Amino acid sequence: MVVLMDEKNKFTVGGVEFFLSKADVEQKLQGVGPENIREVSVEIGGRRYPVKQALAEATGLLRGNFTSHDAMRVFRKLSLPVGTGPGDDVLTAPERFFTVVKSLNLFDQQKVRGVIGGLLAKTERDHCFAGIYFRAKANVESLLSLKYVRDFQASVMIARSLFELTVDVKLIDVIPDAVRKIAVFAEVEKLKSARRIVDFKAAHPNTTDTSPVHADFIKNNAARIEGLQSTLWPGAKSGANKIGHWSGSDLRSRAMLLKAPFDEIYDMKYAQMSWYIHAAGLTGFDLKAETYPLLQATSFELAARCYTILLTAIIDEFGLAKADPGIKNHLDYARKVPFTDTDEQVQELQNALL
């Protein structure tokens, strides 16, 4: 499609609607010097600008409110040449997958969160699913505050946590007596922590923490919790036999039990992130510069994949499709729309799914 120089197009970026033409962009960028190009660029008036600088100058939008892919979509619509290539893909991959997580979170806010938050008279099973869901939600919201490559370590840790929570929610229908085990395991962990605190106080009488709450918890609950523990996890009492997870298995065993895609994620993506981040010493800080955006992109990609699986499980568990038959199509749309680059592609996706 040929866009006339003075033809204005309507766009929505970061929730803000505006009209813009190619001539508007060229006028706004007159006399503005290009910044260093570290991402995708756009050619305007014979000069190349970073796409985010160009869109911010042309519209007045704050750069933190949109991504490079938002800017690319605008400039492609206006027939302004956008420079992409292998190097650009590396630099913008974190933003691409960050946008997927952001899109899924918006879907969550609109279609899921209010329903789960408003549930009354929850069963123990409901509490398990809702508790895992709200922990995942908190992780996602923390992840969305980590936009920059310098945040790669925190992003990886959150992505790993989301994977573990997603494994948990899928195990509920696989591990016998899972609901009861999840509830009791929380108490087992509290008892273990309380004993560590009390033992330290006993060995260090001058400690400044004099609260009796932990000793009282042990006195009032230890016998009951230990009885439940011996019933649910026979033989798992102390030392090497002490349980580390409510399922009684380590993470790899849990992933292998669930099979695809969890086994592949654990042995490939999870292991890849451990390779760069989880080891001691200088691991994670002795890498080539281009590796850091790739690690950031990998963490966002894994987070988006796990978030999608978890949201699907919540939709199924609470029967949300009964009230909203198209909810899974909306979820699929939220996952796929960040991979569109033009308004035409967005419209095609809407026509296919919505």
N, C-alpha and C positions, 0 to 999 in steps of 0.2 A: 504494500500500500504506500502510495506517495503522500507525504505530509507536506502541505503548503507552509511557506515560511511564517504566515500569520495565523495559521490554524491552531486554535487552542484546544487542548485535550484535558479532560477531567481525570485526575488521579486521586487515589487515597493511599497515603503512606503514613504509617504509625498512627492510624486513626484520624488523620487530618486530611480533609478534602481540599483540593486546590486545582486551579486551571493554569496550564502552562503551554507555551508554544516554543518552537525552536528559536524563533526570533527573540522571545523573552530571555531564553537562556544565554544567547549570544550577547544580548544587551547587558545583562547582569554581570557577565564575566569580562566585559571590556575593562581593561585597566587592572584586572586582578591577576597577580602573578601566580603561576602554578606552584603548589607545594611539592615536596619530594614524592614521587610515585612509588608507593610500597604495596599497592593493590591494583585492582582493575582501573584502567584509565578511560577517559572519554575525550575525543577531539572536538574542540570548540574554537572557532575562529583561527584555525591553523595551529593551535597549541593543545597539548595534552595535559589534562588535569586528573588528579585522583577523583574517582566518581563521587565519593562522599563530600569532598570539598566543593565540587561543582554543583551538586544538588543543594547543599546547604547555602551556597552563595545565591543560587537561582531562586530559592523558595523561602529562605529564612528559617528553615527547620533546623533544630538542634541535631548535631550529628549522632548523639546517643539515642535518638528516637527512630533511627532507621538503619538499615544494613546496606552493604554494598550491592546486594542483589535487588533491594528496593530501588536503588539509584539506577542500576543497569536496566531494570524494567522500564523506568521513566524515559531514559535516554534512547533506548531501542525503539520505544513507541514514537519518539520524536525524530527518528532516523538520524541520530547523532552517532558517529562511529565509536563503538565501545571496543577497547582492546582487551582481549582475553587470550590466555594461553596456558601452558603447563605451570609456569611460575605463578600466574594469577590464580590458578585453581588452588595451589598450595596455600596462598595467602588468604583467599576468601573462603576456603573450606570450613574453617571454624565458624564464620558467620552464617554460612549456609545451614549447617547442622544446629547452630544456636537458634536460628530462626525456626527450625523444625520443633525444637523443644518449646520455644515461645508460642508457636502456633498450637501445639498440643495443650499447653497450659491454658490458652484462651478457650479452646474447646472445653477443657475440664471445668473452667469457671462458668461457662455458659450452660453446659449440659449435665454435669455430674455433681459438682461440689455442693450446690444447694440442696440437692436431693439427699446426699449422704449426710450432710450436716443436720438435716431436718428429720432424720429417722427417729422415731419414738419406740420405746419398749423393745430395745435391741436384745436379741438372743446372744448367748456367748459366741456363737458362730459369727453373728453380725459384728460383735465387738472385735473379733479377730480381723475380719476383712476391713472394717472401718479403721481400726488402729494402724494396720499396715498401710492403708491408703493415705491416711493423714501424715504418717511418717514420710512416705514417698513425696507427698505434696510439699512438705517442708523442705525436703532435699531439692526438689525441682525449683522452688522459689529461691533457695540459696544459690543454686547453679545459675539462675538467670541474672544474678548480680555479678557473675564472674565472666565478663565479656571479653577480657583481654588475654592475650597469649601469656602474659606474665602470671596469670592465675592458673596455669595448666596443672600444677600439683593439686590444688584444691578441687579443680574440675574433675580430675581423675579419681580422687578419693570419693567424691559424691557419686560419680558414675558407678564405681564399684559398689557403693552402698545401695544404689538403686537396683543393681543386678541382684544383690543378696535379698532385698525386699521382694523383688519379683519372683525369685525362687521360692521364698517363703509362702507367698500367696498361692502359688501353683501347687505347693506340697500339701496344702490343707486337705485336699481330696485324695492324697496318695498315702500319707503316713497315718496309720491307725491311731484313733483317739487324738488327732492333731489339735483340736480345739482345746481340749483339757490340758494337753501338754504345753501349749503356748501360754496358757494362763498360769500354770504351776511353775513353768520355767522362769517366768518373771520373778516369782517369789524366791525360787532357788538362788537366782542371781543376787537378789537383795540380801538374802541371808549370808551368802558368801562374802559380799561387800561389807556387811555389818561386822562379821567376824574378823575380817582383815583390819578394820578400823579399831575394834576393841582390843585385838591382840597387839596392835602397835601402841595403843595407849598404855596397855599393861607393861610393855617393855620400855616405854618412854614416859614415865610418870609426870614429867615436866611439860608435856605437850600442852599447848594453849587451848586445844579443843576439849572442853569439859562437858559437852552435851551428853545426856544419858539416853538419847533417843535410840541409838544403835544397840546398846546393851538391853534396853527395854524390848526392842524388836526381837532380839534373840530369845530373851526370857519368855516372851508371850507367844512366839510363833515357831521356834526351832523344832519342837517335837512334831507339830502338825505338818510342817513343810517336809521334814525328813521322812515322815510316814508316807506322804504323797510321792516323794521322790523315789522311795524304794519300791512303790507300787508301779509307777509309770516307767521307771528306768531301773529294772532290777540289776543289782551289781554295780551301778554307777554311784558310788558313795564318796570316794576320796582318791587322791593321788592320780595315777594314770587312768583310772576308770571314771574320773569326774566328768560329767557331761559338759560339752562346750556349746551345744545347740539343742533346742527343744526336740529336734528330730533324732538326736543321738548320733548324727553323722557329720563328717566334715563337709566343707562346701563342695569340694570336687565330687564326693560321693552323692551329694544331693543333686548336683547338676547332671551326673551320669544317670541317676535314677529317673530324672524327668526326660532324659534324651533330648532330641532336637526341639528348639535351637539352643537349649541351655548347655549341653555338652560342648557344642562348638564354641559358644561364647566363652565358656570357662577356659577351654584349652587354647583358644586363639586370642580373642580380644582381651579377656581378663589377664591372661598370661602376658600378653604384649605390654599391657600397662604396668604389670608387676616388674617386667624386665627393665623398664625405664624409671619407675617411681619407687617401688616398694622395697628394693634392696637398700642396705645401709651404705654409709660413706657418701661419695660424691655422685652416685648414680642419679641421673636426671639433670645434672648441672655441667656435664662434660660432653654435651651433644652438639652437633652442627646446628647452626641457627635455623635452618629450614625444618628441623625436626620438631621444634616446639609448636608451631601452628598445626602440624600434623597430629601431634599428641592431643592438642586441644580439640581438634576436629574429631579424633577418635573417641574422646570422652563424651562429646556432645552427641555423636552418632550412637554410642552405646546407651546413653541416657535416654535418647529419643526412642530407641528400640524397646528398652525395658518399660518405659512409661507407656508406650502403646500397648504392650502385653498386659501390663497391670490395669490400665483403664478398661481394656476389653474384659478382663476377669471381673472387675467391679460391675461393669454393665451387665454381664451375665448373672453374677451372683444376686444382684438386687433387682433383676428383671426390668431394667430401665427401658428396654426396647418395647415393652408392652405399652408404655405410655408414649413413647417416641419411637415409632417403627423405623425411622430413618437415622437413628442415632449412630449406628456403626458406619453408615455412609458419610456422616459428618466427621466422624473420627478419621476415616480414610482420607477425606478431603483435607483435614487439618494436617495430616502427615505428609501429603503429597504436594500441597499448594506451594510450599517454599521452594520446590524444584522447578517451578514455572518461571520463565523469564520475560514473558510478554502478556499483555492483557488478553490476547487471543487464546493463549494456552490456559490462562485462568478460566476463561469462559468455556473452553472445551472440557476442562475438568469439572466445572460446575454442571455442565450439561450431562456428563457421564455419571456423576455421583449424586447430584442434588436435584 
